[in-house]
C-alpha cells in the first residue's frame, strides 16, 4: 500500500513540474515573463522559453516511451 501511494505522489509531483515548466516557458515566449535588460531582455527570455518548452516536451516523450 505504501509503495502504491508513493508512486501516485511521484506522478503528481512530476505532472506538477511539467505543468509549471510549460507555464513558465510559454510565459517567457509570450512576453508575460521577461528578463531585465542587463540579462538580455525579451530576446533572451524568448529563447530560454523555447528551450524550456522543447526540453519539457522531450522529457514527457521520453518518459512515455520508457513505459
LODRENDREN-125519 format. One record per residue (C-alpha): residue in three letters; x, y, z. Coordinates in steps of 0.25 Angstrom, whole numbers, plus 5000, padded with zeros to 4 digits. Layout:
<atoms>
+-----+------+------+------+
| res |   c1 |   c2 |   c3 |
+-----+------+------+------+
| Ala |    X |    Y |    Z |
...
+-----+------+------+------+
</atoms>
This chain:
<atoms>
+-----+------+------+------+
| res |   c1 |   c2 |   c3 |
+-----+------+------+------+
| Unk | 5000 | 5000 | 5000 |
| Unk | 5011 | 5010 | 5003 |
| Unk | 5018 | 5007 | 4990 |
| Unk | 5005 | 5010 | 4983 |
| Unk | 5003 | 5023 | 4990 |
| Unk | 5018 | 5027 | 4987 |
| Unk | 5016 | 5024 | 4972 |
| Unk | 5004 | 5033 | 4972 |
| Unk | 5011 | 5044 | 4979 |
| Unk | 5023 | 5043 | 4970 |
| Unk | 5013 | 5044 | 4958 |
| Unk | 5006 | 5056 | 4963 |
| Unk | 5019 | 5063 | 4966 |
| Unk | 5025 | 5060 | 4952 |
| Unk | 5012 | 5065 | 4946 |
| Unk | 5012 | 5078 | 4954 |
| Unk | 5026 | 5080 | 4950 |
| Unk | 5023 | 5078 | 4935 |
| Unk | 5011 | 5088 | 4936 |
| Unk | 5019 | 5098 | 4943 |
| Unk | 5031 | 5097 | 4933 |
| Unk | 5021 | 5099 | 4921 |
| Unk | 5014 | 5111 | 4928 |
| Unk | 5028 | 5118 | 4930 |
| Unk | 5033 | 5114 | 4916 |
| Unk | 5020 | 5119 | 4910 |
| Unk | 5020 | 5132 | 4919 |
| Unk | 5034 | 5135 | 4914 |
| Unk | 5031 | 5133 | 4900 |
| Unk | 5018 | 5141 | 4900 |
| Unk | 5025 | 5153 | 4907 |
| Unk | 5018 | 5151 | 4921 |
| Unk | 5031 | 5147 | 4928 |
| Unk | 5043 | 5155 | 4924 |
| Unk | 5057 | 5157 | 4928 |
| Unk | 5064 | 5170 | 4932 |
| Unk | 5071 | 5177 | 4920 |
| Unk | 5085 | 5175 | 4927 |
| Unk | 5082 | 5160 | 4925 |
| Unk | 5078 | 5161 | 4911 |
| Unk | 5063 | 5165 | 4912 |
| Unk | 5052 | 5160 | 4903 |
| Unk | 5060 | 5153 | 4893 |
| Unk | 5068 | 5144 | 4903 |
| Unk | 5055 | 5141 | 4910 |
| Unk | 5048 | 5137 | 4898 |
| Unk | 5060 | 5127 | 4894 |
| Unk | 5060 | 5122 | 4908 |
| Unk | 5045 | 5120 | 4908 |
| Unk | 5046 | 5112 | 4895 |
| Unk | 5058 | 5103 | 4902 |
| Unk | 5049 | 5101 | 4914 |
| Unk | 5037 | 5097 | 4905 |
| Unk | 5045 | 5088 | 4896 |
| Unk | 5053 | 5081 | 4907 |
| Unk | 5040 | 5079 | 4915 |
| Unk | 5032 | 5072 | 4904 |
| Unk | 5045 | 5064 | 4900 |
| Unk | 5045 | 5059 | 4915 |
| Unk | 5030 | 5055 | 4914 |
| Unk | 5032 | 5048 | 4901 |
| Unk | 5044 | 5040 | 4907 |
| Unk | 5036 | 5036 | 4919 |
| Unk | 5024 | 5031 | 4911 |
| Unk | 5034 | 5023 | 4902 |
| Unk | 5040 | 5017 | 4914 |
| Unk | 5027 | 5011 | 4919 |
+-----+------+------+------+
</atoms>
